[in-house]
Amino acid sequence: MDREYNYAFKTEVPTLSAFDFKKANFDLEVHKHGGFSNDTCMILGCEQKALKGIAFCPNHKL
């Protein structure tokens, strides 16, 4: 059974246009994977740390 999860973000910004969704999604991916591993992202030229359990950073997660 496929499940779709929805997330809510508590924010102090007055409008959605001022909310930084990219940072929120980055932080959410880090949280979902339990942080970063000691490896670097497998995307050529990317120097960011990979997420635990996968070989990619939050910006390149497939």
C-alpha positions in Angstrom: 0.0 0.0 0.0 1.4 3.4 -1.0 1.2 6.1 1.5 1.6 9.8 1.0 2.7 11.9 3.9 1.9 15.5 4.4 4.0 17.7 6.6 3.2 21.0 8.4 5.8 23.6 9.2 5.4 26.1 12.1 6.8 29.4 11.0 7.2 33.0 12.2 7.0 34.5 8.7 3.8 36.5 7.9 3.2 35.1 4.4 4.0 31.9 2.4 6.0 33.9 -0.1 8.5 34.7 2.7 8.8 31.1 3.8 12.0 29.3 2.7 10.6 26.0 1.4 14.0 24.9 0.1 15.6 25.1 3.6 12.6 23.4 5.2 12.7 20.5 2.7 16.5 20.2 3.3 16.0 20.0 7.0 13.2 17.5 6.7 15.3 15.2 4.5 18.2 15.3 7.1 15.7 14.5 9.9 14.0 11.7 8.0 17.4 10.0 7.3 18.8 10.5 10.8 21.5 13.0 9.8 24.5 12.8 7.6 27.0 10.0 7.0 30.8 10.4 6.8 30.6 9.9 3.0 30.3 12.7 0.4 27.5 13.0 -2.1 27.9 10.8 -5.2 27.0 13.6 -7.7 30.1 14.7 -9.6 31.4 17.9 -8.2 29.2 18.0 -5.1 31.2 18.2 -1.8 28.3 18.0 0.6 27.9 15.1 3.0 25.6 12.3 2.0 22.5 11.4 4.1 22.7 8.3 6.3 21.6 5.2 4.4 21.8 6.7 0.9 24.7 8.0 -1.3 23.3 11.5 -1.9 23.0 14.8 -0.1 19.6 16.3 0.5 19.9 18.5 -2.6 20.5 15.5 -4.9 18.3 12.9 -3.2 16.4 11.0 -5.9 
